[in-house]
Amino acid sequence: MKIDYNLKLEQNQKLIITPELKLAITLLQYSSLELIEHIEQELLENPVLEVQENAEPDQEQEKEAEGMETPETDEAAAAGTADDLPWEEYFREMDLDSTYYAPVRSRETAEHQPTVENCAGLTGSMQEDLCGQLRMLDLSPQQFAFAAYLAGNLDHNGYLQGELEELVKAIGAEPAEMEEALKIIQRLEPAGIGCRNLRECLLLQLERLVEPPSLVVEIVTNYLPAAADSRYRFLAGRLGCNEEEVRGAVDFIRTLNPKPGSIFGEGEETRYIVPDINVEKIDGQYVVTANDSTIPQLTISPLYQQILKDDAGDKQLSSFIKTKIEKACWLIRSIEQRRMTLFKVSQQIVLIQEAFLELGIKHLRPLTLKEVAGNVGVHESTVSRATANKYIQTPRGLFSLKFFFSTGLTGAGGVDYSSHSIKTYLQELINAEEPDHPLSDQRLAELLQEKGISISRRTVAKYREEMTIPASYKRRRS
């Protein structure tokens, strides 16, 4: 067998992810907060990037007028693009004083910005609050240390994590000392804090009452699972009373707080959702606008443009500035492309879901990524990235863009019903049912079919479970 060398010429096509395309894809799936963080990082790493401060409208018009009257400005811009760089078009269209597109905020908008007095303050954590209460008690240093240790082992619901025996071994305390420390924690506010299970949580709250109903204490102590399943007839037989008394006792139990630690939240600052898209009804039509008020508007520093023009002989400096300007242009174009893609996708969603905006959730249409992608002229993955972690403010409230994409069924007359619409009908039927005779899944399916929604019993059960609605026997009130 002879081994030989030869040259072979081939031509093929393949997709290459350029740095600019990779950046555009990454920015598209960013939320507003993530995009702001990325821009702040780029501002630290790229010296040619600057944040454009919005000027007053009158000042901007004066600058534009001056730029039109001074021919030297256009010549300087043309001189800065003599090297045929990728950002040639960027410089050709704008002079040294020009900026990247930045929507001007009106004085009225600026005056209506929320003040610091309207913002929620930082709330203390549950452990800090409990330790503050412990300091007000007459405790020995050892008692305070053990109680503070237990306070640090409570979960966000106020329940003690781990077995008490394990905690005793962890710090080398005596079981009696740890039991005493736990009782100190359980006497603090709110009632039920420091409990080890739901039964103990409810009993601790009942102990704070002057005269807790005896029937309630008996149910919580011995028959809590039966009360959760609304088995009133069973409880009445065991307790020797009628079903009305059992129903009243169970209703009283449901007024207690099963998660006493939840009143503290997570101990973090309240975070507000800033919508990426705003929808308003103007003259009978829904108008879509992009909310760019929170995103910094970027421009390329005129100083580095001037340095690049004046120091053309320094190849190392020129190469550095050209690289940074090229990356800056990629970022600016990618942000603008993200804004336009998000705008087009949102506009198409609003157009398809106009009935929902007019009439409510019952008229929400089933929608797929493929349908929107076909109307916009992009790939499904682009629509998926554009709607990820994005929110839209509509006249009916604030919604995630993913909310408008849902599966559905075709009813009588070819009318499409989304899963959200069907769940709304289910909720209304269950709310209107008789407490003594709750509707079964089969009966719910039949009632929906009478409304023109062809749905099976299994699908009804699936939607009911997704809505965390118990089965009919658990909803029975007799």
Secondary structure as UniProt FT lines:
FT   HELIX           19..28
FT   HELIX           32..45
FT   TURN            47..48
FT   STRAND          49..51
FT   HELIX           57..69
FT   HELIX           71..79
FT   TURN            80..83
FT   TURN            86..87
FT   HELIX           88..93
FT   TURN            96..97
FT   HELIX           107..111
FT   HELIX           116..118
FT   HELIX           126..135
FT   HELIX           141..151
FT   TURN            152..153
FT   TURN            156..157
FT   STRAND          159..160
FT   HELIX           164..171
FT   HELIX           175..186
FT   TURN            191..194
FT   HELIX           198..207
FT   HELIX           214..222
FT   HELIX           224..228
FT   TURN            229..230
FT   HELIX           232..239
FT   HELIX           243..253
FT   TURN            254..255
FT   HELIX           260..264
FT   TURN            265..266
FT   STRAND          277..282
FT   TURN            283..284
FT   STRAND          285..290
FT   TURN            293..294
FT   STRAND          298..300
FT   HELIX           302..310
FT   TURN            311..313
FT   HELIX           315..352
FT   HELIX           354..359
FT   HELIX           361..363
FT   HELIX           369..376
FT   HELIX           380..387
FT   TURN            388..389
FT   STRAND          391..394
FT   TURN            395..396
FT   STRAND          397..400
FT   HELIX           401..404
FT   STRAND          408..410
FT   HELIX           412..414
FT   STRAND          416..418
FT   HELIX           419..431
FT   TURN            435..436
FT   HELIX           441..450
FT   TURN            451..452
FT   HELIX           457..466
FT   TURN            467..468
FT   HELIX           472..475
//
